[in-house]
Structures are given as structure tokens and as C-alpha cells.
Amino acid sequence: MSSKSKKKNKQKAPTPKKEKIVYIDDGSTVVDMSATYNAKNSGKKEVKDAMGMPIGNTWKDKFNTYKQAVRQMIKPMFVMIGFICVIFAVIYLILTLAS
């Protein structure tokens, strides 16, 4: 008799196939929003790539985008700071008068 053991043919349970995730990188970032509408540049024709993003964004375009974003955020920021100050003042008055 031979000393070699025989391997049993075990069948593995079929595993469901996973879908492959495809990531598309269009080269833009969250900060780069220079493709948004700008009334000053509405007459200019922009060259766009296959994804519809303008090609060759310059530092000036990115700075103008940053400036527009800050301009839109400054008023809500001051409203929230004022609201927080009013709440703080009310709580401060309640605590000082209660003691």
C-alpha cells in the first residue's frame, strides 16, 4: 500500500461576484469652482474638455472664484456670530440675575 493520502475533491460555495467600482477623476477639486456662472465673463467663449470643464484655469480665475465664495459666505457668517453672541448674552444675564 502507498503512504500517500488521497485528496478529497471539495467544492467551495459560490461567492457572489462584486461589482467593480469605477472612479472618474476629472481633474477638478472642491476649491476649483471656476466653471460657475460669472456675469463678467458671459461674453467670452471658453474651451471645454470632454467633461465640460474649462481647460486652462488660471490663478486669476481661481482667485475670482475664491473671492465670490467669500462674498457669499460673509453675511451668513456674521448673522451666525451675532446669533451666538445674543444667545450668550441671554444665558449670561439669566445666570447673573439668578445668583
Beta strands, then each sheet from edge to edge (+ up, - down):
end
